[in-house]
Amino acid sequence: MFESVIKLKTSADIKNFGIQLGSMAMPGDVICLDGALGAGKTTLTQGIAKGLDVPPSCYVTSPSFSILHEYPGRIPLYHMDFYRLNSSVEVEDLGLEEYFYMSGLTVIEWSEKAAEILPVDRLALYIKIEAGNERFVRFTHVPEKWSIRLIDV
């Protein structure tokens, strides 16, 4: 596994980072977002949606209660939120792991709740809030799939 860290100073930086990720996303990619409440997971996903060319009429919100939102774009965006789930068994019971292998980009907030069933080649991002509202984003990924795409990030 490869690991690196970037610093994002503002919510605009978070969204712009998301746009970069969305623009480089390919069918079958899985991006996992973890961190405390308010860390910027949904803001990052909104940027990813913009990078995927999700129409502005599709306002991206956290699927905390519905667990899954789907959005059209250059490739489909499957936005999941596992906050209200307790384990990977619940993810499997809901059939959500099927989306990990479909033709779109799967973005999962609170992914650590289902870590044992997530694809090995996922891009895992942990967002930590520091003093002054700055965010540090730690990337973890297998080099074969993500390293070349993340060179300019």
C-alpha positions as CSV (number, residue, x, y, z in Angstrom):
1,M,0.0,0.0,0.0
2,F,1.1,3.5,-0.8
3,E,0.4,6.4,1.6
4,S,0.7,10.2,1.2
5,V,-0.8,13.3,2.8
6,I,-2.0,16.7,1.5
7,K,-3.2,19.8,3.3
8,L,-6.4,21.6,2.3
9,K,-6.9,25.1,3.8
10,T,-10.5,25.9,2.8
11,S,-13.7,24.3,1.8
12,A,-13.0,25.5,-1.8
13,D,-9.8,23.5,-1.7
14,I,-11.7,20.5,-0.6
15,K,-14.2,20.9,-3.5
16,N,-11.4,21.5,-6.0
17,F,-9.6,18.4,-4.8
18,G,-12.8,16.5,-5.4
19,I,-13.1,17.9,-8.9
20,Q,-9.7,16.6,-9.7
21,L,-10.6,13.1,-8.3
22,G,-13.9,13.1,-10.3
23,S,-12.2,14.1,-13.5
24,M,-9.7,11.2,-13.3
25,A,-12.3,8.6,-12.1
26,M,-12.8,5.5,-14.2
27,P,-15.6,2.9,-14.3
28,G,-15.3,0.5,-11.4
29,D,-13.3,2.9,-9.1
30,V,-14.1,3.0,-5.4
31,I,-13.2,6.0,-3.3
32,C,-13.6,5.7,0.5
33,L,-14.0,8.8,2.7
34,D,-13.5,8.6,6.4
35,G,-13.1,11.2,9.2
36,A,-15.1,12.9,11.9
37,L,-18.5,14.5,11.4
38,G,-18.0,17.8,9.6
39,A,-14.6,16.8,8.2
40,G,-15.7,17.6,4.6
41,K,-16.7,14.2,3.2
42,T,-19.9,15.4,1.5
43,T,-18.1,18.6,0.3
44,L,-15.5,16.4,-1.3
45,T,-18.2,14.3,-2.9
46,Q,-19.8,17.4,-4.3
47,G,-16.5,18.2,-6.0
48,I,-16.2,14.7,-7.3
49,A,-19.6,15.0,-8.8
50,K,-18.6,18.2,-10.5
51,G,-15.5,16.4,-11.9
52,L,-17.8,13.6,-13.2
53,D,-20.0,16.2,-15.0
54,V,-23.0,15.4,-12.8
55,P,-25.5,18.1,-14.0
56,P,-25.8,21.1,-11.6
57,S,-29.6,20.3,-11.3
58,C,-28.6,17.2,-9.4
59,Y,-27.7,18.6,-6.0
60,V,-25.4,16.2,-4.2
61,T,-26.4,15.6,-0.5
62,S,-25.2,13.1,2.0
63,P,-27.3,9.9,1.8
64,S,-27.3,9.5,5.6
65,F,-30.9,8.3,5.8
66,S,-31.3,6.7,2.3
67,I,-27.8,5.1,2.4
68,L,-27.4,5.4,-1.4
69,H,-27.9,8.2,-4.0
70,E,-27.2,7.7,-7.7
71,Y,-26.3,10.6,-10.0
72,P,-25.8,10.6,-13.8
73,G,-22.6,11.9,-15.2
74,R,-19.7,11.0,-17.5
75,I,-19.9,7.8,-15.6
76,P,-22.6,7.1,-12.9
77,L,-21.8,8.3,-9.4
78,Y,-23.0,5.9,-6.6
79,H,-22.8,7.9,-3.4
80,M,-23.1,5.8,-0.2
81,D,-23.1,6.7,3.5
82,F,-22.6,3.9,6.0
83,Y,-22.9,6.1,9.1
84,R,-26.2,4.5,10.2
85,L,-25.0,0.9,9.4
86,N,-23.3,-1.2,12.0
87,S,-21.3,-3.7,9.9
88,S,-20.4,-5.1,6.6
89,V,-23.1,-7.7,7.1
90,E,-25.7,-4.9,6.8
91,V,-24.0,-3.6,3.6
92,E,-24.1,-7.1,2.1
93,D,-27.8,-7.6,3.2
94,L,-28.7,-4.4,1.4
95,G,-26.8,-5.6,-1.7
96,L,-24.6,-2.5,-1.8
97,E,-21.3,-4.3,-2.4
98,E,-22.6,-5.0,-6.0
99,Y,-22.1,-1.3,-6.8
100,F,-18.4,-1.6,-6.1
101,Y,-18.0,-3.6,-9.3
102,M,-20.4,-1.7,-11.6
103,S,-19.7,0.7,-14.4
104,G,-19.6,3.9,-12.3
105,L,-17.7,5.5,-9.5
106,T,-18.6,4.4,-6.0
107,V,-17.9,7.0,-3.2
108,I,-18.5,5.7,0.3
109,E,-18.7,7.9,3.4
110,W,-17.9,6.1,6.7
111,S,-16.4,3.2,4.8
112,E,-14.5,1.8,7.8
113,K,-17.8,0.1,8.9
114,A,-17.4,-2.3,6.0
115,A,-13.7,-2.4,5.5
116,E,-13.5,-6.2,5.2
117,I,-15.6,-6.3,2.1
118,L,-14.2,-3.3,0.2
119,P,-12.1,-3.8,-2.9
120,V,-8.4,-4.0,-2.3
121,D,-7.7,-1.5,-5.1
122,R,-9.9,1.3,-3.6
123,L,-8.6,4.8,-2.9
124,A,-9.0,5.4,0.8
125,L,-9.0,9.0,2.1
126,Y,-9.0,9.9,5.8
127,I,-9.8,13.6,6.4
128,K,-8.6,15.1,9.7
129,I,-9.6,18.6,10.9
130,E,-6.7,20.6,12.4
131,A,-6.5,24.0,14.1
132,G,-7.7,26.8,11.9
133,N,-10.2,24.5,10.1
134,E,-7.5,23.2,7.8
135,R,-7.8,19.6,6.6
136,F,-5.2,17.0,6.2
137,V,-6.1,14.2,3.8
138,R,-4.3,10.9,4.1
139,F,-4.4,8.8,0.9
140,T,-4.0,5.1,1.0
141,H,-4.0,3.0,-2.2
142,V,-2.4,0.2,-4.1
143,P,0.2,1.9,-6.4
144,E,-0.8,-0.1,-9.5
145,K,-4.2,1.6,-9.8
146,W,-3.9,5.1,-8.4
147,S,-0.3,6.3,-8.4
148,I,-0.1,7.6,-12.0
149,R,-3.5,9.3,-11.7
150,L,-2.6,11.0,-8.4
151,I,0.8,12.4,-9.6
152,D,-0.5,16.0,-10.1
153,V,-2.6,16.1,-6.9
